[in-house]
Amino acid sequence: MKKVILLLAIIISSTTFAQNDAKAKSLLNEVSQKVKSYNNIAIDFKYVLENASENIKQETRGDVTMQGEKYKLNILGITRVFDGSKLYTISPEDEEVTISSENNSEEGTITPSKMLSFYEDGFTYKLDITQNVRGRKIQYVKLTPIDSQATIKYILLGIDAQTKHIYNLIEIGRNGTKTTLTVNSFKTNEPISKTLFTFDENKYKDYYINKLD
């Protein structure tokens, strides 16, 4: 779950660092400005994790809707709702709801609400290859961690050159794991319910409510 959220945080945002490729910086800034101009964003995505040496290939789909700090994420059969104050993790399989304060300091918990402000430290970047994907020009930017001990070897961020939206993200780990998150649909400024980010406890009367704080 944390891995998926981390990739999502990268995939619809943009970073800025000093002393990097000027063209890559300009492109990433365009992506960031475009994202920040929207009132809300709804994304459907495909997530694939592969490790050939371990004979692992896992594929799943998910969706996330965001408005400011608030978000609703559905992935792996679990729903996470953040109302701006509390995070509700709903697991129908376990019939359990976990309620907590969102802890942004915890390692690996870059949340969907941070996708709109992707200005993070820790990477260098440069333009990489350009590909034609079903008539779309996809420009890749390669992000390399400054920390030589990082578990990530590098990240390839694919950007649609026309729309300035993220097409996909490919993360290569030092352990040989490859994770790919591909955006199937990217919708903006959609009419959304006023209660989309509100947790209604009455709907989960048969669930165990686990309040962590």
C-alpha positions in Angstrom: 0.0 0.0 0.0 2.8 2.5 0.9 4.6 1.6 -2.3 1.5 2.4 -4.4 0.9 5.7 -2.6 4.6 6.7 -3.0 4.4 6.0 -6.8 1.1 7.9 -7.0 2.6 10.9 -5.3 5.3 11.0 -7.9 3.2 10.2 -10.9 0.9 13.2 -11.0 3.4 15.8 -9.7 6.7 17.4 -10.5 10.0 18.0 -8.7 12.4 20.8 -8.7 16.1 20.6 -7.7 19.1 22.8 -8.2 21.8 22.2 -10.8 19.8 19.9 -13.0 19.0 19.6 -16.7 17.3 22.9 -17.7 14.9 21.3 -20.2 13.9 18.6 -17.7 13.3 21.3 -15.1 11.2 23.3 -17.4 9.1 20.3 -18.4 8.5 19.2 -14.7 7.6 22.8 -13.8 5.0 22.8 -16.5 3.5 19.5 -15.2 3.4 20.9 -11.7 1.7 24.2 -12.7 -0.9 22.3 -14.7 -1.7 20.0 -11.8 -2.0 22.8 -9.4 -4.5 24.6 -11.6 -7.2 22.0 -11.2 -9.9 22.0 -8.5 -9.9 18.2 -8.3 -8.3 15.3 -10.0 -9.6 11.7 -10.5 -7.2 9.0 -11.8 -7.7 5.4 -12.7 -4.4 3.5 -12.9 -2.7 0.1 -13.4 0.0 -1.0 -11.1 2.5 -3.8 -12.0 5.3 -5.2 -9.8 7.9 -7.5 -11.3 11.0 -9.2 -10.2 12.3 -11.7 -12.7 14.9 -13.4 -10.4 12.2 -14.1 -7.8 9.6 -15.1 -10.5 7.2 -12.4 -9.2 4.7 -10.5 -11.3 1.7 -8.8 -9.6 -0.8 -6.6 -11.4 -3.7 -4.6 -10.0 -5.8 -1.6 -10.7 -6.9 1.3 -8.6 -8.3 4.8 -8.5 -7.9 7.9 -6.5 -9.8 11.2 -6.3 -8.2 14.3 -4.7 -9.3 17.8 -3.8 -6.7 19.9 -1.9 -5.5 17.9 1.1 -8.5 15.5 0.9 -8.5 12.2 -1.0 -10.2 8.8 -1.5 -8.0 6.0 -2.7 -9.2 2.5 -3.7 -6.5 -0.2 -4.2 -6.0 -3.9 -3.4 -9.6 -4.1 -2.0 -8.9 -1.4 0.6 -10.3 2.1 0.7 -8.4 5.0 2.3 -10.3 8.3 2.9 -8.6 11.4 4.3 -11.0 14.2 5.3 -8.3 16.7 6.0 -7.9 15.7 9.6 -8.3 12.0 10.0 -7.3 9.0 7.8 -9.8 6.2 7.5 -8.6 2.8 6.2 -11.5 0.6 5.4 -11.0 -3.2 4.8 -14.1 -5.1 3.8 -12.2 -8.4 3.9 -11.3 -7.9 7.6 -14.5 -5.9 8.4 -12.3 -3.3 10.1 -11.9 0.4 9.9 -8.7 1.9 11.2 -8.8 5.6 12.1 -5.7 7.6 12.6 -4.1 11.0 12.3 -2.2 11.2 9.0 1.5 10.9 9.9 3.5 12.5 7.1 6.8 12.0 9.0 6.5 8.2 8.8 8.9 6.8 6.2 7.2 5.8 3.0 3.9 7.5 3.7 3.9 10.1 1.0 0.1 10.5 0.7 -2.1 11.3 -2.3 -2.8 14.7 -0.9 0.9 15.6 -1.4 0.7 14.8 -5.1 -0.1 18.4 -5.9 3.0 19.7 -4.3 5.7 17.4 -5.6 8.6 19.7 -4.7 10.9 17.3 -2.9 14.6 17.0 -2.3 16.6 13.9 -2.9 16.9 13.4 -6.7 18.9 14.7 -9.7 17.1 14.6 -13.0 17.6 14.8 -16.8 15.7 14.2 -20.0 15.7 10.6 -21.2 14.2 8.9 -24.2 11.1 9.9 -26.1 8.6 7.3 -27.2 5.5 7.2 -29.4 2.7 5.5 -27.6 -0.5 5.1 -29.7 0.1 8.4 -31.3 1.1 10.2 -28.2 4.6 11.6 -27.7 5.9 10.5 -24.3 8.9 12.3 -23.0 10.7 10.5 -20.1 12.6 12.2 -17.3 15.1 10.1 -15.4 15.2 10.8 -11.6 18.2 9.4 -9.7 18.4 9.4 -5.9 21.2 11.6 -4.5 21.5 9.1 -1.6 23.7 6.2 -2.9 22.2 3.9 -0.2 18.6 4.5 -1.4 16.6 1.4 -2.3 15.5 3.1 -5.6 18.1 2.8 -8.4 16.3 5.3 -10.6 12.8 6.4 -11.7 11.6 7.1 -15.3 8.7 9.6 -15.4 6.8 9.5 -18.7 5.1 12.8 -19.6 2.6 13.4 -22.4 4.3 16.2 -24.3 1.0 17.7 -25.5 -1.1 17.6 -22.4 1.7 17.9 -19.8 0.0 15.1 -17.8 1.9 12.0 -16.5 1.5 8.9 -18.6 3.4 6.5 -16.5 6.1 6.0 -13.9 8.7 3.2 -13.9 10.7 2.6 -10.7 13.8 0.4 -10.8 14.9 -0.9 -7.4 18.4 -1.9 -6.4 17.1 -5.4 -5.6 15.9 -5.9 -9.2 12.3 -5.1 -8.6 10.5 -3.1 -11.3 7.3 -1.3 -10.5 5.2 0.4 -13.2 2.2 2.7 -12.6 0.3 3.6 -15.7 -2.5 6.2 -15.8 -5.5 4.8 -17.7 -7.6 8.0 -17.3 -6.9 11.4 -15.9 -10.0 13.5 -15.2 -10.1 17.0 -13.8 -12.6 19.4 -12.3 -15.3 16.7 -12.2 -18.5 17.1 -10.2 -18.0 15.2 -7.0 -20.2 14.5 -4.0 -19.9 16.8 -1.0 -19.6 13.7 1.1 -17.0 11.9 -0.9 -14.3 12.5 1.7 -16.6 12.1 4.7 -16.6 8.8 6.7 -20.0 7.7 7.7 -19.7 5.4 10.7 -23.3 4.3 10.3 -22.4 2.4 7.2 -19.9 0.2 9.1 -21.9 -0.8 12.2 -20.8 -4.4 11.8 -17.1 -3.5 11.4 -14.5 -3.3 14.2 -13.5 0.3 14.6 -9.8 0.6 15.5 -8.9 4.1 16.7 -5.1 4.5 16.9 -5.1 7.9 18.4 
